[in-house]
Amino acid sequence: MKIGVIGVGKLGEFHTKLLTEIAQERPDVHCAGLFDLDSNRAEEMARKYGVTRFSSLELLANACDAAVIATTTSSHYEIARTLLGERLHLFIEKPITTTIEEADELIRLEAENGVRIQVGHIERFNPALRAVESSIGRPIYIQAERLSGFSRRVTDVSVVLDLMIHDIDLVLSLIPSEIKHIAASGVKVFSNELDMATARIDFVNGAAANVTASRLSRNRMRKLRFFCNDPKSYASLDLTTGKSEVFRLVKQSEASSKNPLKSFAARKILEQFGEIQETMQGMVLDYIHPEIPKINALRDELEYFINTVRNNTPAPVSSSDGRRAIMVAGKIADEIAANAALLE
């Protein structure tokens, strides 16, 4: 399987590096080369990783079976449409496109040409999340905060498509329900696009999520909190450091460990939750502090993409998943625009 990389900025370089490493370990994979409009950057990366630099997108397409698109979001559609026409399988960095119409056309071309599209929503592969997914029960409320510094690299899209899209996708993957209502607000500060946004998403099944994203922070933060039923549980995840904690109220026989919290340790932790002790009704507080596997999430999703193509299986994050994420992002942006218009 011959794979090329389009766009070798910071993220594209990571893809190139990992693909060359995978190719060294798997005889069925070959990093065929790369293409970038910046010929100097392309030449530098080609030399650094010992791969071919293609002088055009068409030449790369002729030499590959699949490609990674790691360019700016606004260019995804035109590049993907060209490569799908050449029957290449595609790994498209998030978000899949900037509009629903563009996503629909890529999905149509994917089906027409019998190829696979995987969207690079990397947080699905975050080891901190994977370590607790089997323990958190059914989410009824999710709180997500994602803060970052300002970057000129992504001023072609709003903070909703740049940062919030990660948590939108996670929320949609964890709450299996249609959306009932979206409320949102946001502001433009250092760019012509939204630099800070917050949204509340209410679902038909009664679940809800509050999602906040900002690219005006001096400190980087990626945190998730889950409040769940079946079992009743609370989980806190730091997607940057990998620290994860889960507290569950369960029967003694259902505790995940042989030693659920008790005695002094239990009292101290229960005190942090206020008077929760009085509501336990014979249940035990099961504390899960999982060991986070040392997984490179980007490499992991690339390997999933390769196996998806090789085995002709569904992509773990499909083009339809990518479409739904930008659909919700679009509704959030529309809601913010409508609220801003009322203030003018």
C-alpha positions in Angstrom: 0.0 0.0 0.0 1.6 3.2 -1.2 0.7 6.3 0.9 1.5 10.0 0.1 1.2 13.1 2.3 -0.2 16.4 1.1 0.8 19.4 3.2 4.0 19.1 5.2 3.6 21.8 7.8 3.9 20.9 11.5 1.2 18.3 11.4 2.0 17.0 8.0 5.6 16.4 9.1 4.3 14.3 12.0 2.3 12.2 9.5 5.4 11.8 7.2 7.6 10.8 10.1 5.1 8.2 11.4 4.4 6.7 8.0 8.1 6.2 7.3 8.4 4.5 10.7 5.4 2.3 10.0 6.8 1.4 6.6 10.0 0.2 8.2 8.0 -2.2 10.3 5.4 -3.3 7.8 6.4 -4.7 4.4 2.9 -4.0 3.1 3.2 -0.2 3.6 5.3 2.3 1.7 5.5 6.0 2.2 5.5 7.0 -1.4 6.3 10.7 -0.9 4.9 14.1 -0.3 3.6 17.3 -2.0 3.4 20.8 -0.7 2.8 24.1 -2.5 5.9 25.4 -0.6 8.6 23.7 -2.7 11.4 24.6 -0.3 9.5 23.1 2.6 8.7 20.1 0.6 12.3 19.6 -0.5 13.5 19.9 3.1 11.0 17.3 4.4 11.7 14.9 1.5 15.4 15.0 2.3 14.8 14.7 6.0 12.7 11.6 5.8 14.2 10.0 2.6 11.0 10.1 0.5 10.1 11.5 -2.9 9.0 15.1 -3.4 6.3 15.3 -6.0 6.0 18.5 -8.0 2.3 18.3 -8.4 -0.8 16.7 -6.8 -1.5 14.7 -10.0 2.0 13.1 -9.9 1.5 12.1 -6.3 -1.9 10.7 -7.1 -0.5 8.5 -9.9 2.1 7.0 -7.6 -0.2 6.3 -4.6 -3.0 4.1 -3.4 -3.9 6.4 -0.5 -3.1 9.8 0.8 -3.1 11.9 4.0 -4.4 15.4 3.6 -2.9 17.7 6.2 -3.4 21.1 4.6 -5.4 24.0 5.8 -9.1 23.2 6.3 -10.2 25.5 3.5 -8.3 23.5 1.0 -9.5 20.0 2.0 -12.4 19.9 -0.4 -10.6 20.7 -3.6 -7.7 18.4 -2.8 -9.9 15.5 -1.7 -12.2 15.8 -4.7 -9.2 15.5 -7.0 -7.8 12.5 -5.3 -11.1 10.7 -4.9 -11.5 11.1 -8.7 -8.2 9.1 -9.0 -9.7 6.5 -6.7 -7.3 7.1 -3.7 -8.3 6.2 -0.2 -8.0 9.3 2.0 -7.1 10.2 5.6 -8.4 13.8 5.9 -7.3 15.8 8.9 -10.2 17.3 10.9 -12.5 18.9 10.0 -13.4 17.0 6.9 -14.5 20.2 5.1 -15.7 23.7 5.9 -19.3 23.1 4.7 -22.0 20.4 4.7 -22.3 20.7 0.9 -18.6 19.9 0.5 -18.8 17.0 2.9 -21.8 15.6 1.0 -20.0 15.7 -2.3 -16.9 13.9 -0.8 -19.2 11.2 0.6 -20.8 10.8 -2.8 -17.4 10.5 -4.5 -16.2 8.1 -1.9 -19.2 5.7 -2.6 -19.0 6.2 -6.4 -15.3 5.3 -6.5 -15.4 2.5 -4.0 -12.8 4.0 -1.6 -12.5 4.8 2.1 -12.3 8.2 3.9 -11.2 8.4 7.5 -11.3 11.7 9.3 -8.6 12.7 11.7 -10.5 13.3 14.9 -7.5 12.2 17.0 -9.2 12.5 20.4 -11.1 9.3 19.7 -7.7 7.6 20.0 -6.6 9.5 23.1 -5.3 6.8 25.6 -6.8 8.7 28.6 -10.3 8.4 27.1 -9.8 4.8 26.0 -8.7 3.8 29.5 -12.0 4.9 31.1 -14.6 4.3 28.3 -15.6 0.9 29.7 -16.1 2.4 33.2 -18.0 5.6 32.8 -21.5 4.2 32.1 -24.0 6.1 30.1 -23.2 9.9 29.9 -26.0 12.2 30.8 -23.9 15.3 31.0 -20.5 16.1 29.5 -18.4 19.2 30.2 -15.5 19.9 27.8 -13.0 22.7 28.0 -10.3 23.2 25.3 -8.0 26.2 25.6 -5.0 27.1 23.4 -2.7 29.9 22.4 -3.3 31.9 19.2 -1.8 30.5 16.0 -1.7 32.2 12.6 -1.8 28.7 11.1 -5.6 28.4 11.7 -7.0 31.8 11.2 -8.8 30.7 8.1 -11.4 29.0 10.3 -13.2 29.8 13.5 -12.3 28.4 16.9 -15.3 26.2 16.5 -13.8 24.3 13.5 -10.3 24.6 14.8 -10.6 23.5 18.4 -14.2 22.9 19.5 -14.7 20.4 16.7 -12.6 17.8 18.6 -15.0 17.9 21.6 -18.1 18.1 19.3 -17.0 14.8 17.7 -16.3 13.2 21.1 -19.7 14.3 22.5 -21.5 12.9 19.4 -19.6 9.6 19.6 -20.4 9.2 23.4 -24.1 10.2 23.4 -26.1 8.1 21.0 -29.0 10.4 20.4 -30.3 13.1 18.0 -29.8 16.7 19.0 -32.8 18.6 20.4 -31.5 22.1 20.8 -28.2 24.1 20.6 -27.5 27.4 22.4 -24.2 29.2 21.8 -22.2 32.4 22.2 -18.8 33.6 21.1 -16.5 36.5 20.1 -13.9 37.6 17.6 -10.9 39.2 19.1 -7.6 38.7 17.2 -8.9 37.4 13.9 -11.8 37.8 11.6 -13.2 34.5 12.8 -14.5 33.4 16.2 -11.6 33.2 18.7 -13.7 32.0 21.7 -17.0 30.1 21.8 -19.2 28.2 24.2 -22.1 26.0 23.4 -24.8 23.9 25.2 -26.0 20.9 23.3 -29.3 19.2 24.4 -30.1 15.8 23.2 -33.5 14.1 22.6 -32.6 11.4 25.2 -32.2 14.0 27.9 -28.5 14.1 27.9 -26.6 17.4 27.6 -23.1 18.8 27.0 -21.4 22.1 27.6 -18.5 22.7 25.3 -16.0 25.6 25.5 -13.1 26.5 23.3 -10.7 29.4 23.2 -7.5 30.2 21.3 -6.8 33.2 23.5 -5.3 31.4 26.5 -1.8 31.5 27.8 -2.2 28.0 29.2 -3.1 25.0 27.1 -6.0 22.9 28.5 -8.0 19.9 27.3 -10.3 18.6 30.0 -13.4 16.4 30.0 -15.9 15.6 32.8 -18.5 13.0 32.5 -21.6 12.5 34.7 -23.2 9.1 34.0 -25.9 6.6 34.8 -25.7 2.8 34.7 -23.7 2.9 36.9 -23.9 6.3 38.6 -20.5 7.7 38.0 -18.3 10.8 37.7 -15.2 10.9 35.6 -12.5 13.6 35.1 -10.0 13.4 32.2 -7.1 15.6 31.4 -6.4 14.8 27.7 -3.1 16.6 27.8 -1.5 14.9 30.8 -3.4 11.7 30.5 -4.6 11.9 34.2 -7.9 10.1 34.5 -10.2 9.4 37.5 -13.5 7.6 37.7 -15.8 7.5 40.8 -18.6 5.0 40.6 -21.4 4.0 43.1 -21.8 0.3 42.7 -22.6 -2.9 44.7 -19.6 -4.4 46.4 -19.7 -7.4 44.0 -19.5 -5.0 41.0 -16.5 -3.0 42.1 -13.7 -3.0 39.5 -11.0 -3.6 42.1 -10.8 -6.0 45.0 -10.3 -3.0 47.3 -12.9 -0.2 46.7 -12.3 2.9 48.8 -12.9 2.4 52.5 -11.8 3.6 55.9 -9.6 6.7 56.1 -9.0 7.1 52.3 -12.7 6.7 51.6 -13.7 9.3 54.2 -11.3 11.8 52.8 -12.4 11.4 49.2 -16.1 11.3 50.2 -15.7 14.5 52.1 -14.6 16.2 48.8 -18.1 15.3 47.4 -19.9 16.8 50.3 -22.6 14.7 52.0 -22.6 12.0 49.4 -22.1 9.4 52.1 -25.7 9.7 53.1 -27.0 8.8 49.6 -24.9 5.7 49.1 -27.6 3.3 50.6 -25.3 0.3 51.0 -23.4 1.0 47.8 -19.6 1.4 47.7 -17.5 4.1 46.1 -15.4 2.4 43.5 -12.4 4.5 42.5 -10.6 3.8 39.2 -7.3 5.5 38.5 -6.3 3.7 35.3 -2.8 3.3 34.1 -2.7 5.1 30.8 -1.0 3.1 28.0 1.8 4.8 26.2 0.1 5.1 22.9 0.9 7.6 20.1 -2.6 8.5 19.2 -1.6 9.9 15.7 0.2 6.7 14.9 -2.6 4.7 16.2 -5.2 6.3 13.9 -2.8 6.0 10.9 -2.6 2.3 11.6 -6.3 2.1 11.8 -6.6 3.8 8.4 -4.1 1.4 6.9 -5.9 -1.6 8.2 -9.3 -0.1 7.2 -8.1 0.1 3.6 -6.2 -3.3 3.6 -9.2 -5.2 5.2 -12.0 -3.2 3.5 -13.6 -2.5 6.9 -15.5 0.6 8.1 -13.3 3.5 9.1 -13.3 4.2 12.9 -14.1 7.8 12.2 -16.0 7.8 8.9 -16.8 10.6 6.5 -20.4 10.5 7.9 -18.9 11.1 11.4 -16.9 14.0 10.0 -20.0 15.4 8.3 -22.1 15.3 11.5 -19.4 17.1 13.5 -19.2 20.0 11.0 -23.0 20.0 10.8 -23.2 20.6 14.6 -20.3 23.1 14.4 -22.2 25.0 11.7 -25.3 25.2 13.9 -23.2 26.5 16.7 -21.7 29.2 14.4 -25.1 30.1 13.1 -26.5 30.5 16.7 -23.5 32.7 17.6 -24.0 34.8 14.5 -27.7 35.2 15.3 -27.1 36.3 18.8 -24.4 38.8 17.6 -26.9 40.3 15.2 -29.3 41.0 18.0 -26.7 43.1 19.7 -25.9 45.3 16.7 
